[in-house]
Amino acid sequence: MSTTPVHGTWEPEPADRWEDAFLTGNGHHGALVHGDPDADRVIVTHHTLVRPGGDDEHRRPPALAARLPALQDRLLAGDRAAAEDFTDGRPLQWVRPFHPAFQLRLNRPSPDDTDAPYRRAVDFTTGETTATRAGWTSRVFVSRADDVIVQHVTAPHLTLDLSLDPRLPGAPAGLGIGHGAVLTPEGALLTLRAHYPGSDLAYTGVTLAAVTGGTTRLVPPGVLVEGATEVLLLTRVHRHTGELDTVAESRALRALLPAAPYAAPHAAPCSAAYDDLLARHLTHHRTAYDRVTLDLAADPAERALPGSELLARPHSTALLERLFAAGRYHLLSASGLLPPRLTGLWTGDWNTAWSGAFTTNANLNLQTASAAAAALPEVTEAHAALVQRQLPHWRDNAREIFGARGAVAPSHTDGECGHTYHFSREYPLHLWTAGADWLLGPLVDHDETYGTRDPRTTAALAEAALFYEDFLTRTDDTGHLVVVPSYSPENRPANASWGALNAAMDLSAARHALLTAADRRPEHADRLRALADRLPPHRVNADGALAEWAWPGLADTYDHRHLSHLYAVWPLDEINPYDTPDLAEAALRALELRGAENDSAHGHLHHALVAARLRDGARVAHALGRVLDGDYFHASLMSAHYPHRDVYNADAAHALPAVLIEMLVQSAPGRLVLLPALPDSCPRGELRGVRTRFGASLDLTWAPDGSATAVVHPHRSHRIELRTPSGAEPLDLVAGEDRVISVRTR
């Protein structure tokens, strides 16, 4: 039995549902692996696969700038429904939906080993999924080095019917499908071309099958392999216009194989190629995965359980260990070309909920919340790539909607288009101005963690600040600036309509964007700081809670899944128990009053992240418990949006590691907080390799007797403030010199 955390999961049965299929990916390609020895399916996905629809004109931001002054006048005059008609009249339009490509089918005719023991597993350290029964074995991973899906199947006298099958749930009837199959010296080349209805866009999948032994013959739409000992499948998918040069793609796949002749007697080039491809992949994947580990001293017997059985023990520390490991694994695997979507990098259905898009007013940042601390700069680089790709569209949003220079981010994007066009009366997402700061925040955290200032981030921050310089022109009776219109995702005041004034998130975002840009641009610092100083303070309402709208007379709506008004607490450090204790108390009161609305997983984990910043361990444990007790996780350890595994969604899976880190270690550029919210359910443990925003890595151990030890490995020399359950003290760090800190957990 395991005496250390299990870095993987397993099941004793193949996956019947695609939601339970084990996942592997490299941030470009993804694969959902069912592991069925008789009729295996590997569903292929790619971040670029979004279904086209509509024309470019309908994906433009609404041209409302000329009407903005009149709207501001009405809102300032007390017309609380003024924003109801601030629209160009378009109906709600969703962003273009993410979809799967096809499934690679591997059918075996009536094997004799159906009663033999079976096991399928995924190894988080390698990204490799395996399935075994008797003499049959299948291994699949997606290479971070060579950007290819690799599957290796072995069995005595192996017979397989191979095909690329586009028939997945929700696939449009008008999808134009073309199959191709040709024999090659290695075995065969399979192609599938899918042309979107009503569009010049298409995508093409190419699979090179290398076969050792036996015979290979064409059986349309695929091939039949008989009497082989092993088969190696290399698969890529491309989205394109016109025709893909499949000959060139087949040459590129063939170049990944060893030079040994496939017809040589007793040769095993498939195994050699697989091992070589895996070794190159591990240089990237394992290096990233191994940087951080969490050990909660769980029961070895529970660590040995299949994931589905462990999920039935929601109070098990072995479950927390495995979900932490799975969350980092899936987050890394989903991040590359883009950061994770609402479904990560995976889906088995064309009708993906909420278009399988990037929802930027909560979900994306929650999913990537652990990137800096959990030592996954690969995730932050993917996040930065999304921002940089869409900045020109953010400029269009600022100009067309607000008549301003600078940049305004959308609430929803398909990963291609960054224009704001998904909005309605009930969800006036085009009024939301905090998005650029919200999305740039993780890039700032990354720079602080690694001691660099990415010039791309500095330039984008300047554009966010420039927007506020143009937009913040209205004042109240006290001379404070007013954010008008203002929107708190995705809530409304109890006594007003959706567009309001001075949402707490908007105030914090404007202040943070201006001050952060000032820190990076000294030549503009005085002007930007002066503008930030004119923003109003947060308001505490009659319930003693931090108000969601800092405008007198606007009443809070407490039962809501979003906690946008506590943006100042998490992810920002504007409100904390050390520098602003009164506001921290009001923020905690706001958290106490907040309902869970529809039990969205992201709401519970957002609640936990805020509670951890406010040092409320009991509330962190309660919020975690709502998720662990709510049947949110599939056997794949990917999560759902609602309880009882309703709606496949990566929010809980990817955000949970951040919660576990924040309850143990928090950092700011000048502060280290140790054990701020340790729950009673985790009396012993070890967190290794976590990164801090003052340029150090850290290892932390704690024991049931209340003792704890932190070892800080600083990369930069400076003085910080150390906060522990015992109080505060200064801590001097010298680059290259470890500091050992003894702490009491209570």
C-alpha positions in Angstrom: 0.0 0.0 0.0 1.1 3.5 -0.7 2.8 5.5 2.1 3.0 8.6 -0.1 0.3 10.4 -2.1 -0.9 8.7 -5.2 -0.1 10.6 -8.3 -2.8 9.1 -10.5 -6.1 7.3 -10.3 -7.6 4.1 -11.6 -10.8 2.2 -12.2 -11.7 -1.5 -12.4 -14.0 -1.0 -15.4 -13.8 0.8 -18.8 -15.6 4.2 -19.0 -19.2 3.8 -20.3 -19.7 7.6 -20.4 -17.3 10.1 -22.0 -17.5 12.1 -18.8 -15.7 9.2 -17.0 -13.0 8.8 -19.7 -9.5 9.4 -18.4 -8.0 12.6 -19.7 -4.7 13.5 -21.3 -3.6 16.6 -23.2 -0.8 19.0 -24.0 -2.7 22.3 -24.1 -3.3 21.9 -27.9 -4.6 18.4 -28.4 -6.7 16.6 -25.9 -7.9 13.0 -25.6 -10.7 11.3 -23.6 -9.7 7.6 -23.3 -12.4 5.0 -22.5 -10.0 2.1 -22.2 -12.4 -0.6 -23.5 -10.4 -3.7 -24.5 -13.2 -4.8 -27.0 -14.4 -1.5 -28.4 -12.1 1.2 -27.3 -12.8 4.9 -28.1 -10.4 7.8 -27.9 -12.2 11.1 -28.4 -9.9 13.7 -30.0 -10.2 17.4 -29.2 -8.2 20.5 -30.0 -8.4 24.1 -28.5 -9.0 25.6 -31.9 -12.2 23.6 -32.6 -15.0 26.1 -32.3 -18.0 25.8 -34.6 -18.3 28.8 -37.0 -21.6 30.6 -37.1 -22.9 34.1 -37.9 -21.0 36.7 -39.7 -18.2 39.0 -38.4 -20.6 42.0 -38.2 -22.7 40.1 -35.5 -19.5 39.4 -33.6 -18.7 43.1 -33.2 -19.2 45.1 -30.0 -22.4 47.3 -30.0 -21.8 50.9 -31.1 -23.2 52.7 -28.1 -20.6 55.3 -27.3 -22.7 58.2 -28.5 -25.5 57.3 -26.1 -23.2 56.8 -23.1 -23.4 60.4 -21.7 -27.2 60.3 -21.7 -27.2 56.9 -19.8 -24.8 58.3 -17.3 -27.0 61.4 -16.8 -30.0 59.2 -16.1 -28.3 56.9 -13.7 -26.8 59.7 -11.7 -30.2 61.4 -11.6 -31.6 58.3 -9.9 -33.2 56.4 -12.8 -32.3 52.9 -11.7 -33.7 51.3 -14.8 -31.8 53.5 -17.2 -29.5 50.8 -18.5 -32.4 48.5 -19.5 -32.5 50.1 -23.0 -28.7 50.7 -23.4 -28.4 48.2 -26.2 -28.4 48.1 -30.0 -31.4 45.7 -29.9 -29.6 42.5 -30.8 -30.9 39.3 -29.3 -28.7 37.3 -27.0 -25.9 35.7 -29.1 -23.6 33.0 -27.7 -20.0 32.8 -28.6 -19.1 30.1 -31.0 -19.2 26.7 -29.3 -16.2 24.4 -28.6 -16.7 20.8 -29.9 -14.9 17.5 -30.2 -13.2 16.4 -33.5 -13.9 12.7 -33.8 -13.4 9.4 -32.0 -10.7 6.9 -32.9 -12.3 3.5 -32.7 -10.4 0.3 -32.1 -12.7 -2.8 -32.2 -11.5 -6.3 -31.5 -13.6 -9.3 -32.6 -14.9 -11.4 -29.7 -11.8 -11.9 -27.6 -11.6 -14.9 -25.2 -10.3 -12.9 -22.2 -13.5 -11.0 -21.2 -13.5 -12.5 -17.7 -9.8 -11.6 -17.0 -9.0 -8.9 -14.4 -9.2 -5.4 -15.9 -7.6 -2.1 -14.8 -7.4 1.3 -16.4 -5.4 4.1 -14.9 -3.9 7.5 -15.5 -0.5 8.5 -14.3 -0.4 12.2 -13.5 3.4 12.4 -13.5 3.6 11.2 -17.1 0.2 12.1 -18.6 -0.1 8.5 -19.7 -3.4 6.6 -19.5 -3.2 2.8 -19.6 -5.7 0.0 -19.8 -4.9 -3.7 -19.4 -6.7 -7.1 -19.5 -5.0 -10.4 -19.9 -2.4 -9.9 -22.7 -4.0 -6.8 -24.1 -2.6 -3.4 -23.2 -3.4 0.1 -24.4 -1.3 3.2 -23.5 -2.2 6.8 -24.6 -0.6 10.2 -24.0 -0.5 13.6 -25.7 3.1 14.8 -26.3 4.0 18.2 -25.1 7.3 17.9 -27.1 5.9 16.7 -30.5 2.2 17.8 -30.3 0.8 14.5 -31.2 -1.7 12.0 -29.7 0.2 8.7 -29.2 -1.5 5.3 -28.6 0.2 2.0 -28.4 -1.8 -1.2 -28.4 -0.3 -4.7 -27.8 -1.7 -8.2 -27.6 -0.9 -11.7 -28.9 -2.3 -12.1 -32.4 -3.7 -8.7 -32.3 -6.7 -8.0 -34.6 -8.1 -4.5 -34.7 -10.7 -2.7 -36.9 -9.4 0.9 -36.9 -11.5 4.0 -38.0 -11.9 7.7 -37.4 -15.6 8.2 -36.5 -17.2 11.7 -36.4 -20.5 10.4 -35.0 -20.5 12.1 -31.6 -23.5 13.5 -29.7 -24.8 16.8 -31.2 -22.7 16.6 -34.4 -24.6 18.8 -37.0 -26.4 16.8 -39.7 -24.9 19.1 -42.4 -21.3 18.3 -41.4 -19.5 17.3 -44.6 -17.5 14.2 -43.9 -14.8 12.8 -46.1 -12.8 9.6 -45.2 -9.5 8.5 -46.5 -7.4 5.4 -46.0 -4.2 4.3 -47.7 -1.7 1.6 -47.0 1.8 2.7 -46.2 5.1 0.9 -45.5 4.5 1.3 -41.8 0.9 0.2 -42.0 -1.7 2.7 -43.0 -2.7 6.4 -43.0 -6.3 7.3 -42.0 -7.8 10.8 -42.6 -11.1 12.4 -41.8 -12.1 15.7 -43.2 -15.1 17.5 -41.7 -16.4 20.6 -43.5 -18.6 22.9 -41.4 -22.0 23.6 -42.9 -22.3 27.1 -44.4 -18.7 27.9 -43.9 -15.4 27.7 -45.7 -13.8 26.3 -42.5 -13.0 22.7 -42.0 -10.9 20.4 -39.8 -9.0 17.3 -40.7 -7.8 14.5 -38.5 -4.8 12.4 -39.6 -3.8 9.1 -38.0 -0.7 7.2 -38.9 -0.9 3.5 -37.9 2.4 1.7 -37.6 1.9 -2.1 -37.3 4.4 -4.7 -36.2 3.7 -8.2 -37.7 0.5 -9.5 -39.2 -1.3 -8.0 -42.1 -3.0 -4.7 -42.8 -5.7 -4.2 -45.4 -8.2 -1.5 -46.3 -11.8 -2.0 -44.9 -13.5 1.4 -45.6 -13.8 3.7 -43.8 -10.7 2.4 -42.0 -8.3 -0.5 -42.0 -8.3 -4.0 -40.5 -5.1 -5.2 -38.8 -4.9 -9.0 -38.3 -2.3 -11.1 -36.5 -0.1 -8.2 -35.3 1.8 -8.0 -32.1 1.5 -4.2 -31.6 0.0 -1.1 -33.2 1.2 2.5 -32.7 -1.2 5.3 -33.6 -0.1 8.9 -34.1 -2.9 11.4 -34.4 -3.2 15.1 -35.1 -6.1 17.4 -36.0 -5.9 20.7 -37.8 -8.6 23.4 -38.3 -8.2 25.2 -41.6 -9.6 26.8 -44.7 -9.3 25.1 -48.1 -7.7 21.7 -48.1 -5.1 20.3 -45.7 -2.0 18.8 -47.3 -2.4 15.4 -45.8 0.7 14.1 -47.6 2.9 16.7 -45.8 1.2 15.8 -42.5 1.8 12.1 -43.1 5.5 12.9 -43.7 5.6 14.9 -40.5 4.1 12.0 -38.5 6.3 9.4 -40.2 9.3 11.5 -39.1 8.5 10.7 -35.5 9.1 7.0 -36.1 12.5 5.3 -35.8 14.3 4.4 -39.0 14.1 0.6 -38.3 12.3 -1.2 -41.2 8.8 -2.3 -40.1 9.0 -5.5 -42.2 12.1 -6.8 -40.3 11.4 -10.1 -38.5 11.0 -9.8 -34.8 11.5 -6.0 -34.9 9.6 -3.9 -32.4 9.7 -0.4 -33.8 6.3 0.5 -32.3 7.6 0.0 -28.8 10.8 1.9 -29.6 9.0 4.8 -31.1 6.5 5.0 -28.2 9.3 4.9 -25.6 11.2 7.6 -27.5 8.1 9.9 -27.8 7.2 9.4 -24.2 10.8 10.2 -23.0 10.7 13.5 -25.0 7.3 14.4 -23.6 8.4 13.7 -20.0 11.1 16.3 -20.2 8.3 18.9 -20.4 5.4 17.3 -18.5 7.0 15.6 -15.6 9.3 18.5 -14.9 6.3 20.7 -14.6 4.1 18.3 -12.6 6.8 17.4 -10.0 7.4 21.0 -8.9 4.7 20.9 -6.2 3.3 18.1 -4.1 0.8 17.8 -1.2 0.9 15.0 1.4 -1.8 14.9 4.0 -0.6 11.6 5.6 -3.7 9.8 4.4 -4.6 6.2 5.2 -2.6 4.0 2.8 -5.7 1.7 2.3 -7.7 4.7 1.1 -4.9 5.8 -1.1 -5.1 2.5 -2.9 -8.8 2.8 -3.7 -10.1 3.5 -7.2 -11.2 7.1 -7.7 -14.9 6.3 -7.8 -14.7 4.5 -4.4 -12.6 7.3 -3.0 -15.2 9.9 -4.1 -17.7 8.0 -2.0 -15.6 9.0 1.1 -15.9 12.8 1.0 -14.2 13.3 4.3 -11.1 11.3 3.4 -7.7 13.1 3.3 -6.7 10.7 0.6 -9.5 12.2 -1.6 -8.1 15.7 -1.0 -4.6 14.5 -1.9 -5.8 12.9 -5.1 -8.0 15.8 -6.2 -5.1 18.2 -5.5 -2.9 16.1 -7.7 -5.6 15.6 -10.4 -6.4 19.3 -10.4 -2.8 20.3 -11.1 -2.5 17.5 -13.7 -5.6 18.5 -15.6 -4.8 22.2 -15.4 -1.4 21.6 -16.9 -2.8 19.3 -19.5 -5.4 21.8 -20.6 -3.0 24.8 -20.9 -0.8 25.5 -23.9 -2.2 27.3 -27.0 -4.9 28.6 -24.6 -5.7 28.3 -20.9 -8.5 26.0 -19.9 -12.0 26.4 -21.2 -15.1 25.8 -19.1 -14.5 22.2 -19.9 -10.7 22.3 -19.8 -9.6 20.9 -23.1 -12.1 18.1 -23.3 -15.7 17.4 -24.4 -17.4 14.5 -26.0 -20.5 16.4 -27.1 -21.0 19.1 -29.7 -23.7 20.7 -27.4 -21.3 21.8 -24.8 -22.8 23.9 -22.0 -22.3 27.6 -22.3 -20.5 26.9 -25.6 -17.5 25.4 -23.7 -16.1 28.9 -23.9 -13.9 31.0 -21.6 -16.1 32.8 -19.1 -13.8 35.6 -17.8 -15.9 37.2 -15.1 -15.1 34.4 -12.6 -14.5 30.9 -14.1 -11.2 31.3 -16.0 -9.5 33.1 -13.1 -10.8 30.6 -10.6 -9.5 27.7 -12.7 -6.0 29.3 -13.1 -5.9 30.6 -9.5 -3.1 28.2 -8.5 -0.8 28.8 -11.5 1.7 31.0 -9.7 1.8 29.4 -6.3 1.5 25.8 -7.6 4.5 26.5 -9.9 2.8 26.1 -13.3 4.1 29.0 -15.4 3.0 27.0 -18.4 -0.6 27.9 -17.4 0.2 31.6 -17.0 1.9 31.6 -20.4 -1.2 30.2 -22.0 -3.3 32.8 -20.2 -0.9 35.5 -21.5 -1.2 34.2 -25.0 -5.0 34.6 -24.8 -4.7 38.1 -23.6 -2.2 39.2 -26.2 -4.1 37.6 -29.0 -7.3 39.5 -28.1 -6.0 42.9 -27.1 -6.9 44.5 -30.5 -10.5 43.4 -29.9 -10.4 44.8 -26.3 -9.5 48.1 -27.8 -12.6 47.9 -30.1 -14.8 47.2 -27.1 -13.5 50.3 -25.3 -14.0 52.5 -28.3 -17.4 51.3 -29.6 -19.2 50.9 -26.2 -17.6 53.6 -24.1 -16.0 56.0 -26.6 -12.7 55.5 -24.8 -9.1 54.6 -25.6 -7.5 51.6 -23.9 -8.9 48.1 -23.4 -12.1 46.5 -22.1 -12.2 42.7 -21.9 -15.3 40.6 -22.7 -17.1 38.3 -20.3 -17.2 35.5 -22.8 -14.9 34.5 -25.6 -14.5 31.4 -27.8 -10.7 31.9 -27.7 -10.6 33.6 -31.1 -12.8 36.6 -30.9 -12.3 39.1 -28.0 -15.2 41.3 -28.9 -18.1 41.9 -26.5 -21.2 40.6 -28.2 -22.6 38.2 -25.7 -25.1 40.2 -23.6 -28.7 40.7 -22.9 -31.1 42.6 -20.7 -30.7 40.2 -17.8 -27.0 39.8 -18.4 -25.7 43.2 -19.5 -22.2 41.9 -19.8 -21.3 44.7 -22.2 -21.4 47.1 -19.1 -18.7 45.2 -17.3 -15.4 47.2 -17.2 -13.4 45.3 -14.7 -12.4 42.4 -17.0 -9.0 43.7 -18.2 -7.7 44.1 -14.6 -9.2 40.7 -13.6 -7.4 39.0 -16.5 -4.1 40.8 -16.1 -3.9 40.1 -12.4 -2.5 36.6 -12.8 0.2 37.9 -15.1 1.2 40.5 -12.5 1.3 37.7 -9.9 3.6 35.7 -12.2 6.0 38.6 -12.6 6.1 39.1 -8.9 6.7 35.4 -8.3 9.6 35.1 -10.8 11.1 38.6 -10.3 10.6 39.8 -13.9 8.4 42.3 -15.6 7.0 41.0 -18.9 6.9 44.0 -21.2 3.7 42.6 -22.8 2.0 42.7 -19.4 3.3 46.2 -18.7 1.9 47.4 -22.1 -1.5 45.8 -21.5 -1.7 47.3 -18.0 -1.1 50.7 -19.6 -4.0 50.2 -21.9 -6.3 49.2 -19.0 -5.3 52.4 -17.1 -5.8 54.4 -20.3 -9.4 53.2 -20.5 -10.0 54.4 -16.9 -8.4 57.8 -17.7 -11.0 58.3 -20.4 -14.0 56.6 -18.7 -13.8 58.0 -15.2 -15.1 61.5 -15.8 -18.2 61.7 -13.7 -18.2 62.7 -10.0 -20.6 62.5 -7.1 -21.5 65.3 -4.7 -18.4 64.7 -2.6 -16.1 65.0 -5.6 -15.3 61.3 -5.8 -15.3 59.7 -9.2 -18.2 57.5 -10.1 -18.1 54.3 -12.1 -21.2 54.7 -14.2 -22.5 52.5 -15.6 -21.3 49.7 -13.3 -22.0 46.0 -13.3 -21.3 43.3 -10.7 -21.2 39.9 -12.4 -23.8 38.5 -12.6 -25.9 40.1 -10.0 -28.2 43.1 -9.5 -29.2 45.3 -6.6 -32.4 44.2 -4.8 -34.0 47.5 -5.5 -32.6 48.4 -9.0 -32.0 47.1 -12.4 -28.9 45.4 -13.9 -26.9 48.4 -14.8 -26.0 50.4 -11.6 -23.3 52.6 -10.1 -20.0 51.9 -8.2 -20.0 48.2 -8.1 -17.4 47.1 -5.5 -15.6 45.0 -8.1 -15.4 47.9 -10.5 -14.0 50.2 -7.9 -11.3 47.7 -6.9 -10.4 46.9 -10.5 -10.1 50.5 -11.5 -7.9 51.3 -8.4 -5.7 48.3 -8.9 -5.3 48.8 -12.7 -4.3 52.5 -12.2 -1.9 51.8 -9.3 -0.3 48.8 -10.9 0.2 50.7 -14.2 1.7 53.5 -12.1 4.2 51.2 -10.5 5.4 50.0 -13.9 5.4 53.4 -15.7 7.1 56.0 -13.5 6.7 58.7 -16.1 2.9 58.5 -15.7 2.8 57.5 -12.0 1.7 60.8 -10.5 -1.2 61.2 -12.8 -2.5 57.6 -12.5 -2.1 57.6 -8.7 -4.0 60.9 -8.4 -6.9 59.4 -10.5 -6.9 56.3 -8.3 -7.1 58.5 -5.1 -10.3 60.1 -6.4 -12.2 56.8 -6.4 -14.6 56.4 -3.5 -14.0 54.1 -0.6 -15.9 50.8 -0.2 -19.2 51.1 1.6 -20.4 49.0 4.6 -24.1 48.5 4.6 -26.6 48.4 7.4 -25.9 44.7 8.0 -22.3 45.4 8.7 -21.3 43.8 5.4 -19.1 45.1 2.6 -21.7 46.4 0.1 -21.8 45.1 -3.4 -22.5 48.6 -4.7 -20.9 51.5 -3.0 -23.7 53.9 -4.0 -26.1 55.1 -1.4 -29.5 53.5 -1.6 -28.6 50.4 -3.6 -29.5 47.3 -1.6 -27.6 44.0 -1.7 -28.9 40.8 -3.2 -27.3 38.1 -1.0 -28.4 34.8 -2.6 -26.0 34.6 -5.5 -23.3 32.3 -6.8 -20.9 35.1 -7.7 -18.7 36.9 -5.1 -17.6 39.7 -7.4 -17.9 42.3 -4.6 -15.1 40.6 -2.7 -12.6 41.0 -5.5 -10.7 43.3 -3.1 -10.1 40.3 -0.8 -9.3 37.7 -3.4 -7.5 37.8 -5.7 -6.4 41.3 -4.8 -4.8 42.2 -1.5 -6.6 45.5 -1.1 -8.6 44.3 1.8 -7.0 41.9 4.3 -7.0 41.3 8.1 -3.6 43.0 8.6 -3.8 46.3 6.9 -7.5 47.0 6.7 -9.0 45.0 9.7 -12.3 46.9 9.7 -13.0 46.3 6.0 -11.9 42.7 6.4 -14.5 42.2 9.1 -17.1 43.7 6.8 -16.0 41.4 4.0 -16.3 38.4 6.3 -19.8 39.6 7.2 -20.6 39.8 3.5 -19.3 36.3 3.0 -21.5 35.0 6.0 -24.6 36.5 4.4 -23.9 35.2 0.9 -26.1 32.4 -0.3 -25.1 29.6 -2.7 -28.0 30.3 -5.1 -27.9 27.3 -7.5 -24.9 25.4 -6.0 -22.5 26.2 -8.8 -19.2 24.6 -8.0 -17.3 27.8 -8.8 -19.4 29.7 -6.2 -18.4 27.3 -3.4 -14.7 27.3 -4.2 -14.7 31.1 -4.7 -16.3 31.3 -1.2 -13.4 29.1 0.1 -10.7 31.3 -1.5 -12.1 34.4 0.1 -12.6 32.7 3.4 -9.0 31.6 3.4 -7.8 35.1 2.8 -9.9 36.2 5.8 -8.4 33.4 8.0 -11.7 31.6 8.5 -10.7 27.9 8.4 -14.1 26.7 9.4 -15.7 28.5 6.5 -13.1 27.1 4.1 -13.8 23.6 5.3 -17.5 24.1 5.0 -17.3 25.4 1.4 -14.9 22.5 0.5 -17.4 20.1 2.1 -20.2 21.4 0.0 -18.3 20.3 -3.1 -16.9 17.0 -1.8 -20.3 16.0 -0.4 -22.2 17.2 -3.4 -21.1 14.5 -5.9 -19.4 17.0 -8.2 -16.7 14.7 -9.6 -16.8 12.1 -12.3 -14.7 8.9 -12.2 -12.2 10.8 -14.4 -11.8 13.2 -11.5 -12.9 16.0 -13.8 -15.7 17.9 -12.2 -19.3 19.1 -12.9 -20.8 22.5 -12.6 -23.8 21.4 -10.4 -24.2 18.7 -7.8 -24.8 15.1 -8.8 -22.4 15.4 -11.7 -24.7 17.6 -13.7 -22.9 19.5 -16.6 -19.3 18.6 -17.3 -17.2 21.6 -16.2 -13.6 22.1 -15.0 -14.1 24.9 -12.4 -14.0 22.7 -9.3 -11.3 20.3 -10.6 -9.0 23.2 -11.5 -9.8 25.6 -8.6 -9.5 23.1 -5.8 -5.6 23.1 -5.6 -5.7 26.8 -5.2 -8.0 26.5 -2.2 -5.8 23.9 -0.5 -2.7 26.1 -1.0 -4.4 29.3 0.2 -5.5 27.6 3.4 -1.8 26.7 4.1 0.3 29.4 2.5 -0.5 32.9 1.2 1.9 35.5 -0.1 2.1 39.1 -1.3 5.2 40.9 -2.5 6.1 41.9 1.0 4.3 39.3 3.2 4.2 35.6 3.9 1.2 34.1 5.7 1.6 30.6 7.1 -1.3 28.4 8.1 -4.0 31.0 7.9 -7.0 28.7 7.6 -5.9 25.1 8.4 -9.0 22.9 8.9 -9.2 20.4 11.7 -9.7 17.6 9.1 -6.0 18.0 8.0 -4.0 17.6 11.3 -0.8 16.5 9.6 0.8 17.2 6.2 3.5 18.5 4.0 3.3 20.9 1.1 6.5 21.1 -1.0 7.6 23.4 -3.7 5.0 26.1 -3.4 6.1 29.5 -4.9 5.6 32.9 -3.3 5.1 36.4 -4.7 8.3 37.6 -3.1 10.6 35.3 -5.1 11.0 32.2 -3.0 9.9 28.6 -2.9 8.7 27.1 0.3 8.3 23.7 1.9 5.8 23.4 4.9 5.2 20.6 7.3 2.8 20.5 10.2 1.9 17.9 12.9 -1.1 17.1 15.2 0.7 18.4 18.2 0.5 22.0 16.7 4.0 22.2 15.6 5.0 23.3 12.1 8.1 24.1 10.1 8.5 26.1 7.0 11.7 26.1 5.0 12.0 29.2 2.7 14.3 29.1 -0.3 14.7 32.7 -1.4 15.8 33.7 -4.8 15.9 37.4 -4.0 17.2 39.3 -0.9 14.8 41.6 1.0 12.7 42.0 4.2 9.2 40.7 4.4 6.5 40.5 7.1 5.9 37.0 8.4 2.4 36.3 9.7 1.6 33.1 11.6 -1.2 32.1 14.0 1.1 33.5 16.7 1.4 37.0 15.3 3.6 39.1 13.1 7.4 39.7 12.8 9.9 40.9 10.2 11.8 38.2 8.2 15.0 39.0 6.4 15.7 36.9 3.4 19.0 36.5 1.6 19.1 35.0 -1.9 20.5 31.5 -1.8 20.3 31.1 2.0 17.5 28.9 3.3 15.5 30.1 6.3 13.9 27.6 8.7 10.9 28.9 10.5 9.2 27.2 13.4 5.5 27.9 13.7 2.6 26.9 16.0 -0.6 26.0 14.1 -2.8 27.3 16.9 
